[in-house]
Amino acid sequence: MNSAWQNPEMKQRIAKRHAAETRFKAIGFFAVTLSLLFLAVLLVIMLKNGISGIDWNFLAESDSTNAADAGVWGAVKGSIFTLTITLALSFPLGVCSAIYLEEFAPRNRWVELVEVSINNLAAVPSIIFGLLGLALFIQIGGLPRASPLVGGMTLALMTMPVIVISGRNAIKAVPPSIRDAALAVGASRMQAVFHHVLPLALPGILTGTIIGMARALGETAPLLMIGMRAFGSTPPEGFTDNATVLPMQIFLWSDQIDQAFVRNTSAAILVLLVFLLVMNGIAIYLRNKFETRW
């Protein structure tokens, strides 16, 4: 047996495997390094151009035609309102859809068609959801244009397929023995799912929610279609007031002729990055808090 591992052919095969592993590790290290390098270059450029523009006036004021008086509070408040509506709609609907499709739905052609449709919706360009929101919520529903309510509902349509797909994958990853053990001690199917399967799948579901909300935070195309690029000198007071969001504010300032807005654009990008890090930090904390090992 030992002689089989010592012959030249086997040694050559083992050497090839080790070489392939070494190449894969090198490629992976290069990919991670390149990604971090791009992020570092972005941060350096933004910090160089925008850190001097971040002060209390910039954080506490809304948009203005004068670059020195312009701030991001109106856009930040609009983003908070919009993402609140997005999360309130997409998370429960997405999780309930994932649970039904994975645990309770019959295996037939209609369910397969729904599954294919959800997978396709996750890949649809975001501007299509903007057109859908414009037609469905504004033209047919009569809801106020350029409001966080319509913006949140539109982004919820875009985010929900991502949550459904990640939720189904997280539920599918729970070992069948967990379900069988719950059913064996007398639990109903509903109790087995909500008391045992769902808590174990929750970290994966929250990971998908983080990805979906991060995508929603950076979107401009669907919000552009529903009019959330309006100039607002005062922050919104409610979900139906005219508002804009941080990515749209960055887009508007970057299009200004006045070079003084360049600093404001870079400063707003830094605020957006901090906003994203805080949101992801909260989500990761909740994911780790509810994580259960089996």
NORQUI-V135051 format. One record per helix or strand. SS is the DSSP state (H for helix, E for strand). FROM is the first residue (numbers start at 1). TO is the last residue. If there is no record, write none. Layout:
BEGIN
ss,from,to
SS,FROM,TO
SS,FROM,TO
END
This chain:
BEGIN
ss,from,to
H,2,6
H,8,53
H,56,60
H,73,104
H,109,121
H,126,140
E,147,147
H,148,172
H,176,184
H,189,217
H,221,225
E,242,242
H,246,254
H,260,290
END
